[in-house]
Amino acid sequence: MKADAQLKRDPVSTEPTREITAYQIEEDDVAPIRPAPRERKWIEDAYEKFPYRCLPLVIANQYGWEVLSTHHVRAKWDGTSEPEGVTVEILYGDGEVHCHSHFGEGVVTFQIPYIFRTPANWNLMVRGPTNSPKDGIVALDGIVETDWAHATFTMNWRFTRAGTVEFALGEPICLFFPIPRGALESFRGGFQMLESEPSLHTKFRDWSDSRDRFLSGLDKEKPKIVAEGWQKDYLRAAEAKKSMAHPFVDKRPAEAKQSGNHWRSNTL
């Protein structure tokens, strides 16, 4: 309790602010880190960008920080289990190469050139960029105990079939966000009938009836409902609950900052 009381508080949030630090290991070895953005190309290309109407999806898009690829990479898997079954070709980019075939089984490995440190009892959830499907390959998830670990971790992607994929220069190859250790273990799941919670039951029924009327109005092409287009109740109710990761603050010495200048527009 004493430690929590000493934490600074964000002026726009009731939650205490906590620090996460990315320790750069080598002066000339960096990778861009940015807050995960709201936008996704497949949503931008969708009819009227309608997926943005799904607030849970949009919140998830922005939940965490992304590590970006330092090179344009082409990886090919021949379907075999040995590490040699995956070949990695660097098409473009400067600096240390972070992409390799190391584990076999069709896995492409990105080395993350930082040691991360989080507060006591906070882990990092490490995975691929949210809601960003990539044909032919899938990101593998991991949880890293970054409050004590003194080693780097890797970001791994596994081919879903033999073939070729590319990661563009500046493409997100890793997403991470903090999770409290022990939170899952502290929960106990259970089933109840909705009627046992009268207030929630009433709110659900009101919403369900409203939804049925709205869909019926669309089917019957009622002008007012057609003009409204879609219901925005959840979007309005959750407006104040949107979250966004803050950019990392660059506290490195001047010489280390110079080594990463070609990434300055994207990163840290």
N, C-alpha and C positions, 0 to 999 in steps of 0.2 A: 504493500500500500504506500509506503514512504517513497519508493522509487517512482510509482505512477504519479504521485502528487508533485514530483519534481519535474515531470515532463511538461514541455511547453504545449500550449494549446493553439490550434489553428483558429484565427478569428472568425472564419466562416463555418466552423464545425464545432460540435460539442465534444468530439473525440480528441484525445491528446495526440500531439504530433510525435512521431517516432522516426528515428533515422535508420536508413539503410545505406551502406557504403559499398561501392565497387572499388576495390583496391587494384589499381593497374600494376601488373607484375614487372613488365619490361617497358622501358621508355619509348621504344619504337613499335610497340604492339598494342593496338587499340581496336575497339569495335564500337560502332555507334549504339547508343541507348536512347530511346525516346519514349515518352508516354504513348501507350497504344491509342491510335486515332479512332474516331467514330466511323470514318468512311471505309467502305469496302467496294472494290471495283464491280463485283457482281451485283451489288445493290445499286450502285450508280447506273449500271446498265439495265436494271430491271424496269419494267413498265411503271412510270410515274414514281420510281424509286420507292415503291410501296413497302418493301421490308423495313424501312426506317420507321414505319408506324408501330413496329413491335418494340416497345420500350425495353423489355428484358433483353432482347437481342442487342440493342444499341448500348445499353449499360455494359453488357458482357464484352462488346467490342473494345471498350475503353478501359477495361479492368486490368491494369498492370502496366508493365513496361516491355518494350520490344527491343531485342538485340538485332541489328541489321547485318546483312552479309557484306563483307569487305571486298568480295570478288564476284564476278560473274562466273558461275560454276556449272559445268555439265557433268552429270553422273550417269553411269550406265551399269545395269546389273544383268548378268547372264543367267540368273536363276539358280546358281549354285550356292553352297553354304560357306565356302572359304572366303576370307577377306579379299583374296585376289579376284573374286567374282564380281566385285564392284570396282570400277575404274572411275577416277575423278580427273577431269580436265579443267584447267583454269583458263577461261577465255579472256578475262579482262580483270584488272585491279592491281593495286599497289600494296606493298607491305607484306606482313606475315600471312601465309596461307593457313586458314583455320579449318578447311574442309578436307577430310581424309576418309579412307576405308580402313577400319580398325577391328571391328568386332565380327565381321562376317554376317551370314544370314540375311544378306541384302540390306544391311544397315549403313547409312551414310552418317558420318560423325562430324559435328562442328565443335571445335575447341573454343570455349568461352574464355577470353584472356583476362579474366578478373577473378579475384577471390572476394566473395560477397560476405558482408557481416551484417547481421540483423540483431535486434535486442534479444535478451534472454527469453527462451521459450517461444521464439518465432522462427518458423521454417520458411523456405521459399518453395512455392509450387512452380515447377518448371515444365513448360509444354510448348506446343506450337501456337502460332497466332490464332486467336479465337475467330471462329466463323470465317475462316480463310481456307477452304478446301483446295487441295493441290492434286491434280490428276496423277495417278501412278505411284504416289508415295504418301505416307502418313507420319505425322510427328508422334514420338513416344513421350509419355509423361513421366515425370519424376518429382519426388519431394526431397529437398536437400536441407539438412539441419545446419543452416548457415549461422547460427549463433555460436557454434563451436568448431565447425569444420575448417581445417587449415589447408585444404586442397581445392583446386579448380574442379568444375564439373563440365561434362560434355552435353551438348544437345544432339539427340539422335533422331534420325528419320529412317523409316523402313519402307522399302519398295513394297507395293501391293502386288506387283507382277514384274516379270522381267521386262526391261525396257530402258528408256532414257528420260531423264528429267533435267531441268535447268533451274538454278536459283540466280536471279538477277542481282547485279550490284545494287545494294541498298534495300533488297527485299528482306522483310522480317523472317528470321529463321528460328527465333526463340521468343517466348513470352514468359515473364515471371511476375509473381505477386506474392506478398507475405500471407501466411496463414498461421494462426496460433496453435502451437503444439498442444495436444491433449483435448482440443475442442471436440473432435469427433467422438473420442472415448467418453466424454462427459454427457453425451446425449443418450437417451433411452427412447426408442421408437415404440409407438403403440397405435392401435386402431380404435376409433370411436365412430358412432353414427353422428352425422352432422346435426341431427335434431337435439343432441345432447348439449350443443352450444347455441342457445336460442338467438343471440345477437348475430353471430356469424351466419346461421341458417337463414335468418330474415334478409340479411344483406345479399347473400348468394341468390336467394329466390327473386329478390327485386332485380338484381343484375340479369339473371337468366330470363325473366319475363321481358325486361327491356331489350335484351338481345334478340329474343324471338320476335318482338314487335318490329324491331329495326330490320331484321332480315326479311320479314314478311313485307314490310314497306318497300324494300328494294325489289323484291320479286314482283310486287304490284306496280312498281315504278311511280310511287308517290313522289311528287315533285320536291317537297321539303326534304324528305329523306335522301332522295337521289342527290340533291344539292349538297347535303351534308357529307355524303360519300362514305364516311366510316365513323364509328363511335370512338370517342377520345376520352372516355371516363378514366381509364387506367392511366393514360398519359397525364391527365390533369391532376389526379390524386397523387401521383409519384413525382411531380415536377420538382419538388424540393429535395428529392432523394437521389438525384443523379450524382455520380461520382466521377472524378477524373484524377489520374495519377499526376503528381507534380514532376516537372523536369528535374533531372539530376543536376546538382550544383557542382560546378567544376572547382575543386579545391586543390588541384594538382599544381606543382611548381611550374614556372614559366617554360622551362625546357621540355617538360612532358607535354604541355599544351601545344608547343610548336610541332611536336612529332605527330600530332593528330589533326593538324590544320586542314588537311584535305577532306576531313569529315565534319568540319566545324558547323556546317549548315544543318546537320542532322542530329547532332549528338550532345552528349553529356553536358 
